[in-house]
Amino acid sequence: MRLTRAIPTVLDPSAVEQATLLVKWDGANRQFDGLSMGELRTAPLSEVRESESYPDKQSYAGRYWAATTGRHHWFESLYEMRALMSFDRDPSVVGIATQPMKVTWADTKGGRFPDVLLDRTDERSLLVDVKPRERIRERHERAFARTAALCAAAEVDYGIVCDLSEQEATNLRFLAGYRYPRWSCPADVRGLLAARAGELLPLGEWIELIGETDIPARGVLYAALWHGSLEVDLDAPIERNTLAASAGRGW
């Protein structure tokens, strides 16, 4: 998961202290002060808004089923779906909420809707905005900077996904087919990966080492790639001679 860090803008302390968050908590709208953002967790949250359909709409919205949560999560563009796939395969991510809140500052009109809130294994939340770099304008940069400042005050990490390549998207779409529970890690494969931690081999050799059991070896290999148990460069095509390193763990 590649994140770009936004440089927080300098906000009047009162703007941060008076910021409010509107969330949908267990299906009901609730309001929190901005500094309590770090106390929010994703499980009770649902989308605080969804985009409307209209003729000639340029973006495609839908729902993505995440193996991390066992739930469907709404996305408002295919680029955002790519980001969700990236979060879903990150072992440090344990919870996902899309369109999790509306942030309103006391010194500006209206508000904004950050794209994704993530729970992580270190128990520190991560708020993420998703937008291709070529579509980021000055107004977006200002909004990102204000959001970064609020997150810093609330002790929440903040980042922007803006550099997902087309090749990475192609690889993620393919590997996502192996995120389902039926591709769980066999015990002998878990032992193999642990014994060969850090070892770098072509994918073809990993297939031979995994071997054929009641689960096809190639499918197990792709599941290992999805979960990061075998690490490859996702910005390059996945081929038989692609080098992959064992992360020393199963999934």
N, C-alpha and C positions, 0 to 999 in steps of 0.2 A: 504494500500500500504506500504509494508515494504522495506525500502531502507537501503543499507549499505553505509556508508560514506567512501570515499577514502581519505587517508592522502595526501594532496598536496605535490608534490616534490618541492625542491628548484630549481627554474629556474633562469637563468640569466635574468635580467629585459628586455634585448633586445630581448630575445627569445619570451617573452610574447608580447612585443610591436610590434614585426614584424610578429606575427602569423596572418594567413589569413584564412578566411572562404569562401568556395565556396558553394553557395546555388542555388537552382532552384526557382526563384521568378517569379510568374505568368508565368511559363513555360519557362523562359529564364535564362540562367546561369548568376549569378552576383557574384561579389567578394566583401567582406567586410573585414575590419581589425578585428582581434580577439577581441579587447576590445569593439567593438560595438555589441557583441553577445546579450547583455541584451536588445537591441533595437529591435531585431527580434521578430516577432509574427508568429504564426503557419499558419494563414489563407492563406497567399499568397504562402506558401511553398509546394512544392511537392518533391518526393524522388529524391535526387541528384544521386542515383544509385539504381539498382536492381540487385540481384544475377542472375547468369546464370544457366540454367539447363544443366545437363550433366549426362551420364550414371552412375548408382550406387551412385548417390548423397545421402548423409546420412541425410540431413535435408529437411524439407518440407516447402516450401515458399507459400505464398498466400496473400489474402486480407481479412481484418476484417472490418465489418461495425460497426462504433462507433455511439452509440446514442448521445454521447456528441457533435459530430460535424455533424452528418448526412452524413458522407463521409466514403469511403472505404480507409483503410490504409494498406500499404504493410508490411508484416512481413517476415523474412527470416528463421524462425524456429518456431516450435510449442511452444517452451518455450517463445519466444518473443510474440506469440499470447496470451499466458496466461498473460503476463505482460500487454499487451494492454487491456485485459478484466479488469484487476485490475485498470488501469488508468481510463477506461471508466466509472466505477461505483464510482469513487472517486468524491464527490461533490465539492471538491476544484479545480478540473481540468476542465477548460473551453475550451481548445484547444489542439489538438494533431497533431504532424507532425513526421512521421517516416523517418529514413535515411535523416535527415533534412540538413546535411552539411558535407563537407569535411574540416577537420582542418589540416592545414599545418604549421609547425614551421620552422623558418629560420635556425635553427641549426641541423635539421635532414632531411634525405631524405624521400621522399614520404609523406604520410599523413594518417589520420585515419578518420573513419566514425562513430561517436557516433550514438546510435540507435534511441533515441526518444527525441524530444523537447516538453515540455508541457507549455501551458499558464495556470495560476492559478488565483483564485479569488483575491489573494493579489497583483496581477500584477507583481509578481516576477517570472521569467522564471525558469524552472527546466530542466536540461539536464540529460539524463539517459542512462547508458549502461546496457545491459541485457545479462547475461551469468550465467549458473548454476555454483555454487561455485566449484564443483568438476572438472570443465573444465577450471578454471582460472589458468593460468600459470604465471611465473615471467614476461614474456614479456607483458602480459595483465595488470598486476599490475603496471608496469612502464607506460604504456599508460594511464591507469586510473588516475595515480598520476599526470601526465602532464596535462591531461584534467581538473582535479580538480583544479590545480594551475591556469590555464587559466580562468576557470569559476570564481574562487575567485577574480581574477584581474578585470574581466568583471562584477562583482556583479550579477552573475547567480548561482543559487543553482545547485549542482551536486550530483548524487547518483548512486548506482549500484543495480539492482534487481538480486539477486543471490540465494535467499532462498525460492522460491515458492515451497510449498509441493505438493505432488501428490493429497492429499485429497482436498487442496484448489483449485487445477486445476479442479478436478472433480466437485466441487461445483460451481465454476465459469462457467464452460461449461454448466451446467444445468440451473443456474439462468440467464445466458445470453439470454436465450429464452424469458425472460420477460423484456428485455430492450426496446422493441419497443413501439412506441407511443400508440398503442391500449391498453396498460396496464397502461394508465395514472392514476393518483391518484384521486379517487372519493372524493368529498368535505367532505362527512361524515367521511371517513377514515382519511382525514387530520385532522379533528377536534378530532377524537378519539386518534390519535397519540399525538396530542398536549396536550390533557387533561390527558393523561397517560404517560407523559414524564418521562423517567427514570424507569418506571415500568418494572419488569422482570417477564415474564410469559412463560409457555411452548407454542410452536407453535400451538398446538391443541386448546388452549384457545384463542389465538389471532384469529384463524380462526372463532371460535364461535362469538367473539366480532365483527369481520368485517361483518359477516352475508352474506347471499346470496342476490344479487341484479341482475341487468342485466349483471354484470360482475362476474364470479365465484370467490367466496371468496378465494379459494386456489390460484388462479392465482394472485389475488391482494396481497396476503401474499408473494408470491414469488417475485413479483415486488418490494414490500417493502424491502425484503431482498437484492435484487439486488442493489437498490438505497441507502441502508444503513439506511433507515428510521426505520427498525427493525435491531438491531445489534446482530449478532451471531458469534460464533467462527468458522471461515471457515476452520480451521484445523481439525475439527471434522465432522462426518457425519451429514447431516441435516435430522432429524427425528421428529415425532410428539411431542415427549417429550423434544426436544431441547429447551433450554431456550433462549429467545430473549428479548432484552430491547428496549423500544421505544426511538428513538432519538428526539422525540418531534416535528417532522416535516414530511410533506409529500414529494412529489417529482414532 
